[in-house]
Amino acid sequence: TEISPKRDDYTVIFVLRCAPENQKALVDTLAKPDDWLLTVPGYRSHAYFRSLDGTAVVNYAQWDSKETYDAFHTLPEEQRPLDVRKGRERARSLSTGRWANTFRVWHSRSAAN
C-alpha cells in the first residue's frame, strides 16, 4: 500500500468499533484471504489495523474511483460469494458500531533512512 498525493486512489477508511474481547476475532474474520476481492473491478488494495486499546479495527482500502467503490459497496449480498457473506455476517455480529469516510491524500512525508 503506497500513500502519496501523486496517486489517484479513491481511499475509504472504515472504523469498526468492538468490545476488546472481540477485537482478535474481528481481525481474524476480516483478514481472511479473499480471492474474490481480487477480481472485483477497481479494487487496488486494503489493510487492517487494530487499535491499541482493543476497541476498534480500521480498514484502509484503495480503489480506482468512487464509481468502482460504490458498485462494490452497494453490490447485493446474494451476489457475493457465500464465504464472503458469512464473513460479513460474522463481522457485523462482533462490531458495536461503524464509521466510514473517503479521503484523497493531500500531503505525505517519510523519515529519511
MOZISUL-V778549 format. One record per residue. N is the residue number from 1. SS is DSSP state (hx for helix, st for strand, lp for the rest). Layout:
BEGIN
n ss
N SS
N SS
END
This chain:
BEGIN
n ss
1 lp
2 lp
3 lp
4 lp
5 lp
6 lp
7 lp
8 lp
9 lp
10 st
11 st
12 st
13 st
14 st
15 st
16 st
17 st
18 st
19 lp
20 hx
21 hx
22 hx
23 hx
24 hx
25 hx
26 hx
27 hx
28 hx
29 hx
30 hx
31 lp
32 lp
33 lp
34 lp
35 hx
36 hx
37 hx
38 hx
39 hx
40 lp
41 lp
42 lp
43 st
44 st
45 st
46 st
47 st
48 st
49 st
50 st
51 lp
52 lp
53 lp
54 lp
55 lp
56 st
57 st
58 st
59 st
60 st
61 st
62 st
63 st
64 lp
65 lp
66 hx
67 hx
68 hx
69 hx
70 hx
71 hx
72 hx
73 hx
74 lp
75 lp
76 lp
77 hx
78 hx
79 hx
80 lp
81 lp
82 hx
83 hx
84 hx
85 hx
86 hx
87 hx
88 hx
89 hx
90 hx
91 hx
92 hx
93 hx
94 hx
95 st
96 st
97 st
98 st
99 st
100 st
101 st
102 st
103 st
104 lp
105 lp
106 lp
107 lp
108 lp
109 lp
110 lp
111 lp
112 lp
113 lp
END
